[in-house]
Amino acid sequence: MIQQLNKTNFTETIENNHVVLVDFYADWCGPCKALHPTLEALDEEFKDKVSITKINIDKNPELSQQFDVKSIPALFYFKNGKMVGRQNGLQPKNVLSKNLNNLLLVSE
């Protein structure tokens, strides 16, 4: 299940999960809506390996500012509590899946 993050649970979620994908989105954003089924599919595909999460930029402006989100959807990759990558815009499932697999394969 895709977890909604906010300033209360963000740090704990990022630090307590091996690999996390964070989607900064808004309810009014067309590309964000189009990305949601892909994120649901990835959540199922990477169950127990990757945490797929979302942050509503309208409800969490401080997190949007912290990560300098200028356009959405904005996807951030975290591994072991550290940001290791980001992408902007609607991305195809195969690109996101490849990025997540690479993060799972790479050891620190």
Number of C-alpha atoms within 10 A of each C-alpha: 11 15 13 14 21 18 13 8 10 15 12 12 17 23 15 12 16 17 24 25 25 24 27 25 25 18 10 9 11 13 15 19 15 13 18 16 12 18 21 14 13 21 20 14 12 14 12 9 15 22 22 22 23 22 22 17 20 13 12 14 14 13 18 19 11 8 12 10 17 10 11 19 26 23 21 18 22 22 23 14 17 13 15 12 13 13 14 15 13 18 16 10 15 11 10 18 17 11 14 21 15 11 20 14 8 8 7 6
